[in-house]
Structures are given as C-alpha cells and as structure tokens.
C-alpha cells in the first residue's frame, strides 16, 4: 500500500469509526492486512487511527455535551481491566477462532440495532438547552435531539452492561482492536443510552484504551513513526468529518449506518478467517 | 458547564498540535521529521489520560466523590497495565 492509499484508508475508516462510535481499528486493520501488511505491523497503525479519531471528535463532542464521562469512566475501569486480562491470555485462543467469534458478535449487534424502530427516549417538552449535559452523581443526563427537542436518559441494566464492557475489553486485549463495535451497541441496546451519546461516549473510552496500548507498542519499538504520522494526520481529518456527519444525521439513520458497517465488519472477519 | 468548555479548548489545542506534528512526521525528512512523528504519538497517548485526570480533578472539586473515585481507579488500572506491559 503506497502512502496515498494508506492516508485515504485511514481517513475513511476514522470518519466511519467516529460516526458510529466504533473506533477505526476494526475497519483499518483488516484493510491493511488485506493489502499485505502483517497483523503485527497493522495493529499499532489501527490504534493510532483510534486515538487520533477520538482526539478529533473530542472538542465537538465536549462542546455539544454528547459524552457521558461518568458512564465512560465507570465502564472503562472494567473494560481496561478486562483488556489487560485479555492481553495476558492472548495466545490461549487461536486468532482465527477469535476473529470468527468477533464477526458473529458484530453481526448480532447489527441485527439488534437494526431490528429496533423509532427512538426509545422521547423528547420532554419541559427540558431546555440549559438542561443539556450529564447529571452529577449518576449515570444519566439530557441530550439535544433537534433544535428545540431535548431528551432525558438514564443508563439501565448497568451490571449487564458492565459484563458487555468486560467482554469488549477482553476481546480488545486478545485481538488488538479497540472493541468499540461491541461497546457502542452494548451502551445503546443493553443500557438504553441514546445512540449518539453511546457513540460519543465510546469514542472517548476507546481513546483511553488505545493510549495505554500505544504506550506499550512505543516501548516495544513497534511503531513505524513515518507511517504512524501519516495515519494520524489522515485520521485526525477523518475523525473531524465523522463527528460532524453524526451531528447532522438523525439517530435512526446513525443506527442503520452503524448496522450496515457492523455487518460488513462481521462478514469480513468470518470470510477472512474461515 | 464552563469547565467542559475549557476542556474542549484544551482538546482543540491538542488536536491542532497533533495534526501539525503528524504533518511534520509524515513529510519532513530526517531527524526533525522523526522527532515530530514521535511527539505526535506522545500527544495522542497523553490527551485521553489528561482528559481523565482533568475530569477526576473536576469531580473531586465539585464534591462528586463517587465518580472522582472512579476516575482515580481508572488511572490506577491504566498505570498498572502500562507497568505490567513494560515489565513483561
């Protein structure tokens, strides 16, 4: 893959990753491997893409109060701890079997998301723009659906959601991808957090996970700096585009885009590792 | 929530800095380009950790002790993970 192709791939995957709250690695790593790069070389570039996409999305998502940081930090404790266990256990499970498992999970998550119609959390006419944001001391908040429509939400089934985050962290540690494609559907469909808040919160947490992994890769000398810089520049642009697209699209459409992307990822993973 | 606006400005600064450093790392040849690329990677690593630290401090200041504790726990998990990985 030449530098222009690498930059284009990083830009597109980061944009889609930020749009759906997936993290770009789950898309970029298969593309790089299919183009001839080894998985060992592709993994750090995938994580650079995730970290850059997360940073690119941060200013806009913070200004729009889209991220529920309390939810993100709480779930990331479980996710990061499970990622550590997964990384230590990597080698026990065959990589092909793991990839097929990830593919099945991605397709199931897509079906759950696509099967739901309409918007679960309806606007409350009593809420105003002043209410937008997360609530102190709880896993709840208010987000802006349309210009004059505001929706209150509260994370539900938190223990089950934390199990999902632990699973996402574990497979992230095993496989070297960020696990965003499991985290966003878990937050949205299991914990009943609106899909835009779920995607934004996942974009924040995958940035934290990738930072820890990148520190390790940097210490191991596994990062090719010139390639990493090119991917970072492209993913910073792609992430900025993705987060603005997300703001323009209504939640059901974001969910449909997310479902299509998840099916593509799932089929790619299963076909490549049969 | 003016605090989050400050954090957004901080992240905007990190974003612009990382982008310029990334361009330097990708297009400037030699040691300067290499140093620029390494600095970009360090900004990408540091930004989310700075964000969690900032949030933890902010929650502690405003009396949200439960989530300030969560923030400290997350930072501990991240530190432990980095130490284990580097030692192994």
Boltz contact constraints between the chains, C-beta under 6 A:
constraints:
  - contact:
      token1: [A, 51]
      token2: [B, 44]
      max_distance: 6.0
  - contact:
      token1: [A, 52]
      token2: [B, 44]
      max_distance: 6.0
  - contact:
      token1: [A, 55]
      token2: [B, 15]
      max_distance: 6.0
  - contact:
      token1: [A, 55]
      token2: [B, 47]
      max_distance: 6.0
  - contact:
      token1: [A, 58]
      token2: [B, 11]
      max_distance: 6.0
  - contact:
      token1: [A, 59]
      token2: [B, 8]
      max_distance: 6.0
  - contact:
      token1: [A, 59]
      token2: [B, 11]
      max_distance: 6.0
  - contact:
      token1: [A, 59]
      token2: [B, 12]
      max_distance: 6.0
  - contact:
      token1: [A, 62]
      token2: [B, 4]
      max_distance: 6.0
  - contact:
      token1: [A, 62]
      token2: [B, 7]
      max_distance: 6.0
  - contact:
      token1: [A, 62]
      token2: [B, 8]
      max_distance: 6.0
  - contact:
      token1: [A, 63]
      token2: [B, 8]
      max_distance: 6.0
  - contact:
      token1: [A, 69]
      token2: [B, 55]
      max_distance: 6.0
  - contact:
      token1: [A, 70]
      token2: [B, 67]
      max_distance: 6.0
  - contact:
      token1: [A, 73]
      token2: [B, 70]
      max_distance: 6.0
  - contact:
      token1: [A, 73]
      token2: [B, 71]
      max_distance: 6.0
  - contact:
      token1: [A, 73]
      token2: [B, 74]
      max_distance: 6.0
  - contact:
      token1: [A, 74]
      token2: [B, 70]
      max_distance: 6.0
  - contact:
      token1: [A, 76]
      token2: [B, 74]
      max_distance: 6.0
  - contact:
      token1: [A, 77]
      token2: [B, 73]
      max_distance: 6.0
  - contact:
      token1: [A, 77]
      token2: [B, 74]
      max_distance: 6.0
  - contact:
      token1: [A, 77]
      token2: [B, 77]
      max_distance: 6.0
  - contact:
      token1: [A, 80]
      token2: [B, 77]
      max_distance: 6.0
  - contact:
      token1: [A, 81]
      token2: [B, 77]
      max_distance: 6.0
  - contact:
      token1: [A, 84]
      token2: [B, 81]
      max_distance: 6.0
  - contact:
      token1: [A, 133]
      token2: [B, 1]
      max_distance: 6.0
  - contact:
      token1: [A, 136]
      token2: [B, 64]
      max_distance: 6.0
  - contact:
      token1: [A, 137]
      token2: [B, 64]
      max_distance: 6.0
  - contact:
      token1: [A, 207]
      token2: [B, 48]
      max_distance: 6.0
  - contact:
      token1: [A, 208]
      token2: [B, 48]
      max_distance: 6.0
  - contact:
      token1: [A, 211]
      token2: [B, 45]
      max_distance: 6.0
  - contact:
      token1: [A, 211]
      token2: [B, 48]
      max_distance: 6.0
  - contact:
      token1: [A, 211]
      token2: [B, 49]
      max_distance: 6.0
  - contact:
      token1: [A, 212]
      token2: [B, 78]
      max_distance: 6.0
  - contact:
      token1: [A, 212]
      token2: [B, 81]
      max_distance: 6.0
  - contact:
      token1: [A, 212]
      token2: [B, 82]
      max_distance: 6.0
  - contact:
      token1: [A, 214]
      token2: [B, 45]
      max_distance: 6.0
  - contact:
      token1: [A, 215]
      token2: [B, 45]
      max_distance: 6.0
  - contact:
      token1: [A, 215]
      token2: [B, 82]
      max_distance: 6.0
  - contact:
      token1: [A, 216]
      token2: [B, 85]
      max_distance: 6.0
  - contact:
      token1: [A, 219]
      token2: [B, 86]
      max_distance: 6.0
  - contact:
      token1: [A, 225]
      token2: [B, 25]
      max_distance: 6.0
  - contact:
      token1: [A, 225]
      token2: [B, 34]
      max_distance: 6.0
  - contact:
      token1: [A, 225]
      token2: [B, 37]
      max_distance: 6.0
  - contact:
      token1: [A, 225]
      token2: [B, 38]
      max_distance: 6.0
  - contact:
      token1: [A, 228]
      token2: [B, 41]
      max_distance: 6.0
  - contact:
      token1: [A, 229]
      token2: [B, 22]
      max_distance: 6.0
  - contact:
      token1: [A, 229]
      token2: [B, 25]
      max_distance: 6.0
  - contact:
      token1: [A, 229]
      token2: [B, 26]
      max_distance: 6.0
  - contact:
      token1: [A, 229]
      token2: [B, 37]
      max_distance: 6.0
  - contact:
      token1: [A, 229]
      token2: [B, 40]
      max_distance: 6.0
  - contact:
      token1: [A, 230]
      token2: [B, 26]
      max_distance: 6.0
  - contact:
      token1: [A, 232]
      token2: [B, 22]
      max_distance: 6.0
  - contact:
      token1: [A, 232]
      token2: [B, 40]
      max_distance: 6.0
  - contact:
      token1: [A, 233]
      token2: [B, 22]
      max_distance: 6.0
  - contact:
      token1: [A, 233]
      token2: [B, 23]
      max_distance: 6.0
  - contact:
      token1: [A, 233]
      token2: [B, 26]
      max_distance: 6.0
  - contact:
      token1: [A, 236]
      token2: [B, 19]
      max_distance: 6.0
